[in-house]
Amino acid sequence: MFDPLELKNSVINFFNKRRHPGGGYTLYEGLPDSKNTFYAIRSFEVLDYEPPGLEETLDWLEDLHRGGTFATQGLFYRCSILRDYGMDFEIPEKFTEMLRRSYRKSNIEITYYMDSILRMHGEYLDEIPEWVLSVQNEDGGFGVYGSDIINTRFAVEILSSHGVKIEVDRVLGFTDSCFSDGAWNFTPISYPPYIETVHSGFRINEILRGRAEDVTDFVMKIRNPDGGFRRSVYMGISEPEYTYRAIYMLTRIHG
């Protein structure tokens, strides 16, 4: 039985055990990092719960940001949180210029991070959605080396952010072909589904159909006793990323 209050409390407890006293969140234990901190903060937001130790976490993120580590994903995680909480998220021009030159990636997910960082800094490059449209395949999905649901999700996110027209029926045709037994797979011929493939199909439907598909059965099957969520229905450890994706879907489905 799905109990929203019990779920909320258990997820909060899961993240509290991964909170570093100096600020930030860890995968399991040890030093904090940008990725797990991003997913922890976003999870608290989804649960409508003020993140514990928020001031320490923001100070830690800002210090890390000033340190000049500018790997694309880490930069996206830090800029997103710092901007949303009114902190300094600006990056040096040399890194902005690097992003302008480097958006063409075989993995559209990385392009999404680059594009998001540029848009946070007020830059909407028409070349980015143009490149994304160039890697749409005949089956309606996206990907340089063939369509998959994760590349397709990030393509849809980019195109919708730029207000670019999407061939909805074609994209949904591919997305629907990846769906079986109550979950989305990586491709129409892949199995099993994972939290990231299910979340991708879920987001595509939210954006293009304007509704949340009910994937409660799958999501609850990947819940662990520690209050977090793992990647698949088979064994695995709970991670902040998987937990965020799980509770994002559950809260959209159940309100």
C-alpha angles and dihedrals in degrees: 000000000000111000112182095195094048089047092051094050094047093049091049089052091049092055095042088061089056097048114115115221090228093053134280134055135270135217091240110325139335127050121003123243138196098253099053091041090053093052093045093053092044090050092054088050092052089051091048090237125134109245110248114243091012095158092054091047093050091048090050091049093048092050090049090049092053089052092077103240102148109173106150101245095042089049091052093049094049098042092049095054097037092050094048092052096045097254129135108281101157119132129206117269092244090064092045089053090050090055091049090057100039107050095107102093132155086229107064089198090071089048088054091055092048093047092047092053091049092048091050086058093049100261121129108181113198089202092069099062088039089057092045091053089050090063097052109120133218091260090061096251129108135241138111093237098032136314125293131165096247095054088044093053093051091046090054091047091053096044094047091048089056094044091242119158113257124203091236099185093051094048093046090048090060093041093051091049088061092056122098136147093005099310143072122251129207092257134356090267098042130103145218111033119233131202092257093052092047092047089049093053089045092053093047089054092047092053101039103029098028094229141096116240115222107249095153094126093057094043095050090050091062095052117118128211091249090069095255132100132244130214102257143009088265123078121297143130124273116256132188091239094053091043092052093050091048097050091041089061095041094052092048091050098044101029 
